[in-house]
Amino acid sequence: MGRQLVPLTLDNLPDLPKRCRGCVFWELDPVSGESAARTGRPELEKEAWISAVLLEWGSCGRVVYVDEVPVGFALYAPPAYVPRSVAFPTSPVSPDAVQLMTAWLKPEYQGQGLGRVIVQTVAKDVLRRGFKAIEAFGDARWTGPACVLPAEHLLAVGFKTVRPHHAFPRLRLELRSTVSWKEDMERALDQLLGAVQKEPALRPL
């Protein structure tokens, strides 16, 4: 299978699941988010947010493709671009970190190492932009797909709890502890993907 992780742009925004294209949980503060939902324009708000971040900071996500079919995505940005984050009891996100807002994979592609590959690809991008860490709010009581990632999954891919909470702990992935990823990123990703280094199409962009 050919697998790629491609930067999120307005062109491939339609490849996100419909419910996610119309979700502005992270992109707006609670009051603005409720207003957007009432007026029936959350998809426009989502597009406007991504457009603004693209212009000011660059791509704020990755879309996962398997054989050119979209099967998942991840969204991330500096905390200044994520109004909802300040509403969490374990906020704020550290100024030296980028916030991993949310991520999703089709159920049939879970359990194949793609979740870890997504985190590593985001880490590579964030490190290149000069940040020291990735932080995320985890859901300690996660029961199904939601905007907040399960804390257990974040811990499984290398995050550590920096501010405990019974419901929404804040977790952090120190990028200085992953410097070796820069040296053997391609080899590590190829191993996780079950690929061979002669197949560049299988490597994340």
C-alpha positions as CSV (number, residue, x, y, z in Angstrom):
1,M,0.0,0.0,0.0
2,G,1.2,3.5,-0.8
3,R,0.9,5.7,2.3
4,Q,1.5,9.5,2.4
5,L,1.1,12.3,5.0
6,V,0.5,15.5,3.0
7,P,0.3,19.1,4.4
8,L,-3.2,20.3,4.9
9,T,-4.2,23.1,2.6
10,L,-7.5,24.6,1.4
11,D,-7.3,22.3,-1.6
12,N,-7.4,19.1,0.4
13,L,-9.6,20.4,3.2
14,P,-12.6,18.6,1.6
15,D,-10.7,15.3,2.2
16,L,-11.4,15.6,5.9
17,P,-14.6,13.9,7.2
18,K,-17.7,16.0,6.8
19,R,-18.3,16.2,10.6
20,C,-14.7,17.5,11.1
21,R,-14.9,20.0,8.3
22,G,-17.8,21.6,10.1
23,C,-16.3,21.4,13.6
24,V,-14.8,24.5,15.1
25,F,-14.3,23.2,18.7
26,W,-10.7,24.2,18.8
27,E,-10.7,27.0,16.3
28,L,-13.1,29.3,18.1
29,D,-13.7,30.2,21.8
30,P,-16.8,28.6,23.3
31,V,-19.0,31.6,22.8
32,S,-18.0,32.1,19.2
33,G,-18.3,28.4,18.5
34,E,-21.8,28.3,19.8
35,S,-22.7,31.3,17.7
36,A,-21.2,29.7,14.5
37,A,-23.3,26.5,15.2
38,R,-26.5,28.5,15.7
39,T,-26.0,30.5,12.5
40,G,-25.2,27.4,10.5
41,R,-21.8,28.5,9.2
42,P,-19.2,26.4,11.0
43,E,-17.7,25.1,7.7
44,L,-17.0,28.7,6.6
45,E,-15.4,29.5,10.0
46,K,-13.2,26.4,9.7
47,E,-12.1,27.4,6.2
48,A,-11.4,31.0,7.3
49,W,-9.3,29.7,10.3
50,I,-7.2,27.4,8.2
51,S,-6.7,30.1,5.6
52,A,-5.5,32.6,8.3
53,V,-3.1,30.1,9.8
54,L,-1.8,29.1,6.4
55,L,-1.0,32.8,5.6
56,E,0.5,33.6,9.0
57,W,2.2,30.4,10.1
58,G,2.0,27.8,7.4
59,S,0.2,24.4,7.1
60,C,-1.4,23.4,10.4
61,G,-2.2,19.8,9.7
62,R,-1.4,16.6,7.8
63,V,-3.8,14.5,5.8
64,V,-3.1,10.7,5.7
65,Y,-3.7,8.9,2.4
66,V,-3.5,5.2,1.6
67,D,-3.5,4.4,-2.1
68,E,-4.5,8.0,-2.6
69,V,-7.6,7.6,-0.5
70,P,-7.9,9.9,2.6
71,V,-8.0,7.8,5.8
72,G,-7.1,10.3,8.5
73,F,-5.7,13.6,9.6
74,A,-4.1,15.7,12.3
75,L,-4.4,19.4,13.2
76,Y,-1.9,21.4,15.2
77,A,-0.9,25.0,15.7
78,P,0.8,27.4,18.2
79,P,-1.5,28.0,21.2
80,A,-2.1,31.6,20.1
81,Y,-4.2,30.2,17.2
82,V,-6.2,27.9,19.4
83,P,-8.8,29.9,21.4
84,R,-10.5,26.9,22.9
85,S,-7.4,25.8,24.7
86,V,-7.6,28.5,27.4
87,A,-11.0,27.1,28.5
88,F,-9.3,23.9,29.7
89,P,-8.6,23.5,33.4
90,T,-5.0,22.5,32.7
91,S,-4.2,25.4,30.4
92,P,-2.2,27.2,29.2
93,V,-0.1,25.4,26.6
94,S,3.5,26.3,27.0
95,P,4.8,29.1,24.7
96,D,7.6,26.9,23.4
97,A,5.2,24.3,22.2
98,V,2.8,23.7,19.4
99,Q,-0.6,22.3,20.3
100,L,-1.7,19.0,18.8
101,M,-5.4,19.8,18.6
102,T,-6.9,16.6,17.3
103,A,-6.3,13.6,15.1
104,W,-8.4,10.9,13.5
105,L,-8.0,7.6,11.6
106,K,-10.6,5.4,10.0
107,P,-11.2,2.4,12.3
108,E,-10.0,-0.1,9.7
109,Y,-6.5,1.7,9.6
110,Q,-6.0,1.8,13.4
111,G,-3.6,-0.5,15.1
112,Q,-1.1,-0.4,12.2
113,G,1.3,2.1,13.6
114,L,-0.1,5.0,11.7
115,G,-0.9,7.0,14.9
116,R,2.7,7.0,15.9
117,V,3.7,7.9,12.3
118,I,1.4,10.9,12.4
119,V,2.9,12.1,15.7
120,Q,6.4,11.6,14.3
121,T,5.6,13.5,11.1
122,V,4.1,16.4,13.2
123,A,7.2,16.3,15.4
124,K,9.5,16.6,12.4
125,D,7.6,19.6,11.1
126,V,7.4,21.4,14.5
127,L,11.1,20.8,15.1
128,R,11.9,22.3,11.7
129,R,10.0,25.4,12.7
130,G,12.0,25.9,15.9
131,F,9.6,24.7,18.6
132,K,10.8,22.6,21.5
133,A,7.8,20.4,22.1
134,I,4.3,19.3,21.2
135,E,1.6,19.6,23.9
136,A,-2.0,18.3,23.9
137,F,-5.0,18.1,26.2
138,G,-5.9,14.5,26.7
139,D,-9.3,13.0,27.6
140,A,-8.8,10.7,30.5
141,R,-12.3,9.4,30.3
142,W,-12.4,9.0,26.5
143,T,-15.1,6.6,25.2
144,G,-15.2,7.3,21.5
145,P,-14.2,9.6,18.6
146,A,-14.2,13.2,19.9
147,C,-12.3,16.5,19.4
148,V,-10.1,15.8,22.4
149,L,-7.6,13.0,22.0
150,P,-7.6,10.0,24.4
151,A,-4.9,10.6,27.1
152,E,-4.0,6.9,26.9
153,H,-3.2,7.2,23.2
154,L,-1.0,10.2,23.7
155,L,1.0,8.4,26.5
156,A,1.4,5.4,24.2
157,V,3.1,7.5,21.5
158,G,5.6,9.2,23.8
159,F,3.8,12.1,25.5
160,K,4.3,12.7,29.3
161,T,1.8,14.3,31.7
162,V,3.0,17.8,32.7
163,R,-0.2,18.8,34.5
164,P,-2.4,16.1,35.9
165,H,-6.2,16.3,35.9
166,H,-9.0,13.7,36.5
167,A,-10.6,14.6,33.1
168,F,-8.3,16.7,30.9
169,P,-4.6,16.3,31.8
170,R,-2.1,18.3,29.7
171,L,0.6,16.2,28.1
172,R,3.9,17.1,26.4
173,L,6.3,15.5,24.0
174,E,9.8,16.9,24.3
175,L,11.4,17.2,20.9
176,R,14.9,17.3,22.3
177,S,14.4,13.7,23.3
178,T,13.6,12.8,19.7
179,V,16.6,14.4,18.1
180,S,17.6,11.0,16.8
181,W,14.4,11.1,14.7
182,K,16.1,13.7,12.6
183,E,18.9,11.4,11.8
184,D,17.0,8.2,11.1
185,M,13.5,9.5,10.5
186,E,13.2,7.9,7.1
187,R,14.4,4.5,8.4
188,A,12.1,4.6,11.4
189,L,9.1,5.6,9.4
190,D,9.9,2.9,6.8
191,Q,10.0,0.3,9.6
192,L,6.7,1.4,11.1
193,L,5.1,1.4,7.7
194,G,6.5,-1.9,6.7
195,A,8.1,-0.3,3.8
196,V,11.4,-0.6,2.0
197,Q,13.7,2.4,1.5
198,K,13.6,2.0,-2.2
199,E,9.9,3.0,-2.2
200,P,9.9,6.8,-1.7
201,A,6.2,7.0,-2.3
202,L,5.6,5.4,1.1
203,R,7.5,8.1,2.9
204,P,5.6,11.1,4.5
205,L,6.1,14.4,2.7
